Amino acid sequence: MGQRGPTRAVILAAGMGSRLVADEVFPKPVKPVAGVPLLVRVLRCLQMEGIREAVIVTGYRGEQIKRLLLAEPSLVLRLRFVHNDEFDLKNGVSLLKAARYVDRDCILSMADHLYSPELVRRVRQFDLPVGHCVLGVDRDVDRCFDIDDATKVRVSGSRIVDIDKSLDQYDCIDTGVFRIGPEFIRELERVRAATGDCSLSDGVRAMAQCGKFLVCDVGDARWIDVDTPQALQRAEAMIRVFGDTLGDEPGSSPVPVDPEAMEFFAPSWVRAVQPYNEEHFEVAASREGVARMMSNESPYAPSERVIRAVIEA
């Protein structure tokens, strides 16, 4: 467990999540993912990587979220709750409700993004200059499950140039995990004072104009935005293949690998051909074939266990 980096996290859990839980009577953060509430999975991951205090910003059905978390025995980190009664506004407003807790360097996470401990570790241990913020990004855009809804990021070197879901030209994808400080709060306050509302992306763009919002490449650390029923299905397949923390290689866990889950998740391995079809496994008849199909200019070579798992699938 890493000790370097911030020990406080702010998690935004105020929205209605209507695309995922439209017909249900509970908020999205408590939606079970492979039997465990989504937000519980997020908090378990954070506490594994040295986070000792979590500030949860609730809104829609906030008391239900609070009761669930306070009764969860696996959570040993300190929990604080902030209510956002303006949860119909953009997500930057939710963060402003917790502004008093962003008095120093801290992690900022969405409540509906699942990610491996490795992703948190990279962002948390990033060498961040004073007065700057950083966003964990995935440069392998082909493995993004829902690219149309993803927040895209354009960069110059290690600095963000622009960020928005509608960008036509972009270099990487926002993973929903940030490191921020008081300067980010000040930028959001300026935006809201001028417009009456603000998103996180508004604050990022404001700091990016001064060259003070950086990117941290999360490499091959796994993550997914669980925003739709289809994304939920994909997330559960990821858990079956890569383990409860998304950190295992296929076949390394004592739990037998589910072949159907492996096949469902194959698009993020086999990136040279789109869309995925059954012929991919026929082409992957050798180690060389698997390596070629999985590389697709990615700097992260497949491990022996991944190659073996794909061939044996």
C-alpha positions in Angstrom: 0.0 0.0 0.0 1.4 3.4 -1.0 2.0 6.0 1.6 3.0 8.9 -0.7 0.4 11.3 -1.8 -2.9 12.7 -0.4 -4.9 10.7 2.2 -8.3 12.5 1.6 -10.7 11.9 -1.3 -13.8 13.7 -2.4 -16.3 11.5 -4.2 -19.2 13.1 -6.2 -22.3 11.0 -5.7 -25.1 13.6 -6.0 -26.6 12.9 -9.5 -29.7 11.0 -10.3 -28.0 8.5 -12.7 -31.2 8.2 -14.7 -29.6 6.3 -17.6 -28.6 3.4 -15.3 -31.4 3.3 -12.6 -34.3 5.0 -14.5 -36.9 2.5 -13.2 -35.5 1.8 -9.8 -36.0 3.4 -6.4 -32.4 3.8 -5.3 -29.6 6.1 -6.5 -26.9 5.0 -8.9 -24.1 4.8 -6.3 -25.8 2.0 -4.5 -26.5 0.0 -7.6 -25.0 -3.5 -7.2 -22.1 -4.4 -9.5 -21.4 -8.1 -9.2 -23.2 -8.1 -5.9 -21.4 -5.1 -4.3 -22.8 -1.5 -4.4 -20.9 0.6 -6.9 -19.8 3.3 -4.4 -18.6 0.6 -2.0 -16.3 -0.7 -4.7 -14.9 2.8 -5.3 -14.2 3.3 -1.6 -12.6 -0.1 -1.1 -10.2 0.7 -3.9 -9.4 4.1 -2.5 -8.7 2.8 1.0 -6.5 0.0 -0.5 -4.2 2.8 -1.9 -3.8 4.9 1.2 -6.9 7.0 1.4 -7.9 7.4 5.0 -10.8 9.9 4.7 -13.5 10.1 2.2 -15.9 13.1 1.7 -19.0 11.9 0.0 -21.1 14.6 -1.8 -24.7 13.3 -1.9 -27.8 14.7 -3.5 -30.5 12.5 -5.0 -31.6 10.1 -2.2 -28.6 11.0 -0.2 -29.8 9.5 3.1 -30.0 6.1 1.4 -26.4 6.4 0.3 -25.3 7.5 3.8 -27.1 4.6 5.5 -25.6 2.1 3.2 -22.0 3.3 3.6 -22.2 3.7 7.4 -23.4 0.1 7.7 -20.7 -1.4 5.4 -18.2 -3.3 7.5 -15.5 -3.5 4.9 -15.0 0.3 4.9 -12.4 1.4 7.5 -11.7 4.9 6.2 -13.3 7.9 7.9 -16.5 8.9 6.1 -17.8 12.5 5.9 -21.0 13.5 4.1 -21.9 16.7 2.4 -25.4 17.2 0.9 -25.9 19.1 -2.4 -29.5 20.3 -2.6 -28.7 21.6 -6.1 -28.0 18.2 -7.6 -29.8 19.1 -10.8 -27.0 21.4 -11.6 -23.6 20.4 -13.1 -21.0 18.4 -11.2 -18.8 21.3 -10.4 -21.5 22.6 -8.0 -21.3 19.3 -6.1 -17.6 19.8 -5.6 -18.1 23.4 -4.4 -20.4 22.1 -1.7 -17.3 20.2 -0.3 -15.0 23.2 -0.8 -14.0 23.4 2.9 -12.5 19.9 2.6 -10.3 20.8 -0.4 -8.0 22.9 1.7 -5.1 20.8 0.6 -4.1 18.3 -2.1 -6.7 15.5 -2.4 -8.1 12.9 -4.7 -11.3 13.7 -6.6 -13.3 10.8 -7.9 -16.7 10.1 -9.6 -18.9 7.7 -7.7 -19.8 5.8 -10.9 -16.3 5.0 -12.2 -14.8 1.7 -11.3 -11.0 1.5 -11.5 -8.1 -0.7 -10.3 -5.8 0.2 -7.4 -3.0 0.8 -9.9 -4.9 3.7 -11.4 -5.3 5.4 -8.0 -1.6 4.7 -7.3 -0.4 6.4 -10.4 -2.5 9.5 -9.8 -1.8 9.7 -6.1 2.0 9.3 -6.5 2.2 11.7 -9.5 5.0 14.3 -9.1 2.7 17.3 -9.0 4.1 20.8 -8.9 2.7 23.2 -6.3 -0.4 25.0 -7.5 -1.1 22.5 -10.2 -3.8 19.8 -10.6 -3.7 16.5 -12.5 -6.2 14.2 -14.2 -5.8 10.5 -14.8 -6.2 9.9 -18.5 -6.2 6.8 -20.7 -4.3 7.3 -24.0 -5.5 4.0 -25.3 -8.8 5.5 -26.5 -9.8 2.3 -28.4 -10.4 0.5 -25.1 -13.0 3.1 -23.9 -16.3 1.3 -23.7 -18.6 4.2 -24.6 -16.6 6.7 -26.6 -19.5 8.8 -27.5 -20.3 9.7 -23.9 -16.7 9.8 -22.7 -15.0 13.1 -21.8 -12.2 13.6 -24.3 -9.0 15.4 -23.5 -6.6 17.2 -25.9 -3.1 17.7 -24.6 0.2 19.3 -25.4 2.9 17.3 -23.8 1.8 16.7 -20.3 -0.5 19.7 -20.1 -4.2 19.8 -20.9 -5.3 22.1 -23.8 -9.0 21.4 -23.8 -11.5 19.0 -22.4 -15.1 18.2 -23.4 -17.3 15.3 -24.4 -17.8 16.9 -27.9 -14.2 17.3 -28.9 -13.5 16.0 -32.4 -9.7 16.0 -32.0 -8.4 14.5 -28.8 -5.5 12.5 -27.4 -6.9 10.7 -24.4 -9.9 10.0 -22.2 -10.8 11.3 -18.8 -10.9 8.3 -16.3 -12.8 10.2 -13.6 -9.9 10.3 -11.1 -8.2 13.7 -10.4 -5.8 15.3 -7.9 -6.9 18.8 -7.0 -6.2 21.5 -4.5 -7.7 24.9 -3.4 -6.8 26.5 -6.7 -9.3 24.3 -8.5 -12.0 25.4 -6.1 -11.2 29.0 -6.8 -11.5 28.5 -10.6 -14.9 26.8 -10.1 -16.1 29.6 -7.9 -15.2 32.2 -10.6 -17.1 30.2 -13.3 -20.2 29.8 -11.1 -20.2 33.5 -10.1 -20.2 34.4 -13.8 -22.7 31.8 -15.2 -24.7 30.5 -12.2 -23.4 26.9 -12.8 -20.2 25.1 -13.4 -18.8 21.7 -14.4 -15.5 20.1 -13.5 -14.5 20.5 -17.1 -15.1 24.3 -16.8 -12.6 24.4 -14.0 -10.1 22.2 -15.8 -10.3 24.5 -18.9 -9.8 27.6 -16.7 -6.6 26.2 -15.1 -5.5 24.7 -18.5 -5.3 28.3 -19.9 -2.5 28.9 -17.4 -0.9 25.6 -18.1 -1.6 24.3 -14.6 -3.7 21.2 -15.3 -1.6 18.2 -16.1 -2.3 14.7 -17.2 -1.2 11.4 -15.6 -1.1 8.5 -18.1 -2.8 5.6 -16.3 -1.2 3.1 -18.7 -2.9 -0.3 -18.7 -4.7 0.2 -15.4 -8.3 -0.9 -15.9 -11.3 1.4 -15.4 -14.9 1.9 -16.7 -17.6 4.5 -16.4 -20.7 2.6 -15.2 -23.3 4.9 -16.6 -25.7 2.6 -18.6 -27.1 -1.0 -18.4 -24.6 -2.0 -21.1 -21.7 -0.5 -19.2 -22.9 -2.3 -16.0 -22.8 -5.6 -18.0 -19.3 -4.8 -19.2 -18.2 -3.9 -15.6 -19.4 -7.2 -14.2 -17.6 -9.1 -17.0 -14.4 -7.2 -16.1 -14.8 -8.3 -12.5 -15.3 -11.9 -13.5 -12.2 -11.9 -15.6 -9.9 -9.5 -13.8 -11.0 -10.1 -10.2 -12.7 -8.0 -7.6 -10.3 -5.1 -7.9 -9.8 -5.3 -11.6 -6.1 -5.9 -10.9 -5.6 -9.5 -11.8 -4.5 -11.0 -15.1 -6.9 -13.6 -16.5 -6.2 -17.0 -14.9 -4.1 -15.6 -12.0 -7.1 -15.6 -9.6 -8.0 -18.8 -7.7 -11.5 -18.3 -9.0 -12.0 -20.0 -12.4 -12.2 -17.6 -15.3 -15.6 -17.4 -16.9 -15.1 -18.0 -20.7 -18.2 -16.0 -21.7 -17.0 -13.1 -19.6 -13.6 -13.3 -21.3 -15.1 -13.3 -24.7 -17.3 -10.3 -23.8 -14.4 -8.3 -22.6 -12.1 -9.2 -25.5 -12.6 -5.9 -27.4 -10.2 -4.2 -25.1 -7.5 -6.8 -25.8 -8.1 -7.3 -29.5 -7.8 -3.7 -30.7 -6.7 -4.1 -34.3 -10.1 -5.1 -35.7 -13.4 -3.3 -35.0 -16.0 -4.3 -34.2 -15.2 -7.5 -32.3 -16.4 -10.8 -33.8 -15.8 -14.5 -33.3 -13.1 -14.5 -36.0 -10.7 -12.7 -33.6 -10.2 -15.9 -31.6 -9.7 -17.9 -34.8 -7.0 -15.5 -35.9 -5.4 -15.7 -32.4 -4.1 -19.2 -33.1 -0.6 -18.4 -31.9 1.3 -16.3 -29.4 2.5 -14.2 -32.2 -1.0 -13.6 -33.5 -2.3 -12.6 -30.1 0.6 -10.2 -29.5 0.1 -8.6 -32.9 -3.7 -8.2 -32.5 -3.3 -6.9 -28.9 -0.5 -4.4 -29.5 -2.1 -2.0 -32.0 0.6 0.6 -31.2 0.0 0.2 -27.5 3.2 0.5 -25.4 2.0 -2.1 -23.0 2.8 -5.6 -24.2 0.4 -8.4 -23.2 1.6 -10.6 -20.4 2.1 -14.4 -20.8 -1.0 -15.0 -18.7 -3.1 -12.8 -20.9 -1.8 -14.4 -24.1 -2.5 -17.9 -22.7 -5.9 -16.9 -21.5 -7.0 -15.5 -24.9 -5.7 -18.6 -26.7 -7.4 -21.0 -24.3 -10.7 -19.1 -24.4 
